[in-house]
Amino acid sequence: MLLITRRPGEAIVINGDITVKVVDIRGGRVKLGFEFPQGNTVYREELFTKIQAENKAAALGSGAPLGDVLRRLPTSSTLTTTNGDGRDEHNNHHNHGSDDDE
């Protein structure tokens, strides 16, 4: 870990395009200002850790709610549409033995 001492108004530059500036120091708290290119993300460490854990759990399939949602979706053979007059039509996509079949 790199430790750097800075006073209010002083800054550090990371990779030439990220600036971290000490804005204020009050009691035991330091207020930092960040300037960085658009498109980058910045998270508090505790939030970043939580996001990483949730992503890992989802990737491993350990009770991820997405799997439950996908299982409850109707299949293409049970989709319901409205026919314009408010009544539902069931599109079963099955061959009903019509003489018009090709």
HELIX and SHEET records of a PDB file:
HELIX    1   1 GLU A   45  LEU A   60  1                                  16    
HELIX    2   2 PRO A   65  ARG A   72  1                                   8    
HELIX    3   3 SER A   76  THR A   78  5                                   3    
SHEET    1   A 3 ALA A  11  ILE A  14  0                                        
SHEET    2   A 3 ILE A  18  ARG A  26 -1                                        
SHEET    3   A 3 ARG A  29  GLU A  35 -1                                        
SHEET    1   B 2 LEU A  79  THR A  82  0                                        
SHEET    2   B 2 ASP A  88  ASN A  91 -1                                        
END                                                                             
